[in-house]
Amino acid sequence: MKKFLLLLVGCAVSFFTFSQVTSLEFVSKKTSGDKATVYFDVVGIKDSKHADAILKSFLNNSNIEWGRYYESSAYKDRFQLITNHNITAHDILDILISHGTDFDYTSVARNGVVEKDAKDTNKANLNFKRTEIQESGFPKYVDTGNPTEDEKIYVEKKKQWILENPEKYEQMLNELDN
């Protein structure tokens, strides 16, 4: 009996030591009095009927007053809900899971951490257009589809050109200032 209790206590300690409670928090939440408006992106929505079914489940919850589904400007499936303060992100997640979907964790913090969107990581590159330098022999940026490697190669070639042509480089910089 003593061994059994020891085993039981050991299992309980292990369970509580290694189990982790996930804290979920909406990144975009606007509070006004006793109401809150939350916005979150969802992954796994198949079509508009699927989205409507999820929205209907949300609206069946007495803690959700109003809601809508739409495609965000980033082309993500997004919900906007007006809720009272008695509903949590975990409650919303339970509804999403029941429909075979999940949060896009770029819009919901998990344990205080918001995942970076792959598109956001390269956002500077999305709207960035290189100006081609017309100086003879100056290296040209070659886009092979691998931006990290392409940038690395371009920077190395540019450094080499500058080392070999310091006067031309100085002249180019002076022309930019004028």
N, C-alpha and C positions, 0 to 999 in steps of 0.2 A: 504494500500500500504506500509505503514511504517513497519507493522508487517511482511509482505511478504519479504521485503528487509532484515529485521533483521534475519528472518528465513534462507534466502539464505546465508547471511554472516556467520551465525552460522554453517550451513552445510559445507560451504567452509572451514572455520577454522578447523572444526572437521576432514574433509577429509584430509587436509594437515598435521594436527597434527598426525593422526593415520596411514596415509599411509606411507609405508616404501619402499624406493628404494633399491633393492638388487644389491650390487656391486659384479660382478663376475670377477675372475682373474685366469688365468691358472697358476698352480703350476709349471709345467715344460714347460718353454718357453726359446728358444734360439734365440737371436736377432743377425742378421748379416746385416749391412747396412739397406736397405729399406725392408728387408724380416725378417720374424720371423717363426721359426719352433715351433709348439705347439703339445703337447702330452696330451691326456686326455682319461679317461676311460668312458665307456657308459654302462648304465643298460637298460635292456628291449629289447635287440637284440634277435630275435627269431632264426635266422639261417643265413648262409652265404649270401643267396639271399637278406635278409633284410639288412644286413650290406652293400652289394654292392649297394643297392638302396639309402642308406644314403650317401655313398661315392659319388655316381653319383650326388646327390643333392648338396653336398659340392663343387664338381668340376664344377657345373653349375654356381656357384657364381664367378663373375669376380675377387673378392678379394682373391680367393684361387687358387694358382698356381699348386699345386700338393698335392696328399694325398694317404694314404694307410690305410687299416684296417688289424689288426692282433690280435692274442691272446698274451697278455703280459706274462712275466715269472710268474706273480702272477695269471695266468689263468683268466684274465679279458679281456673283449672286449675293444680294444684300437684303437684310431685313431691317426695318425701323419699327420699333415697338414703343408704345407709351404704357408704362407699367406703374404699379404702386411699389412701395419699397419692400414689400413682402416677398418678392420674387428675386431669385439669384441667377447668376450665370449657370450654375449647376442645374437649376430647374429648367432653364432653356435648353441646356445640353441634353437633358433626359428626353425632351420632346424631339430634338434633332436626331438623336440616336434611334428613337423609336421609328423614325422614317428613313433610317440608313444613311444619315448625313452627319456632318460634324462641323464645328467651328473652323473657319480659316483662322489659324492662330496668329495671323498678322493683325487681326482686329480684336483679339481677346488676349489678355495677359494671363499666362499660366505660371503660377508661383512667382509673380512679379516680373516675368520676362515676356516680352513681345517678340515673336519671331520676325526676322527681317524678310521682306518680300524679295524674291530674286530680281524682280523688275526694279524695285527700289534701290537695290545694290548697284545696279548699272544705270540708274536714272540720269546721272551726269552724261553718260554715253548716248542716251536716247535722243537728246536734243542737241548734241554736240556735233558741229560740222567743222572739220579741219579746213583751215585755209592753206591751200597749197602754196609753198614758198617757190617763187620763180627763179631763185638764184641757181645758177648752173652748178650741177653736181650735188645740190642739197638733197638729202634722202627723202623719198616719198613714203608716206604711210601706206602699207599694203594690208588690206582687209582679207584675211584668210578664213574668217569665221571664228577665230579664237582670239577675242579682244585682249586677254591678258598677255598671251605670247606675242601678238602683233605689236602691242604697246612696248613690250620689253625689247623686241628687235628694233623698232623705230627709235627708241631712246638711245640704244647702243650705237646705231648708225649715225644719229644726230650728234652724239658726243664725239664720235670719231671725226666727223666732218668739221666740227668746231675746233678740235685740236689741230687738224690739218689746215684750217682756213681761219685763223683768228682775226685777221684784218677784215675779211669779208663779213665775218660774223659781227664785228664791232660796227661796221658800216650799216648792216641790216638793222641793228638795234638803234642806231642813231636815226635812221630813216623812220623807224616806228615812233620815235619820240617827237618827230616833226609833224 
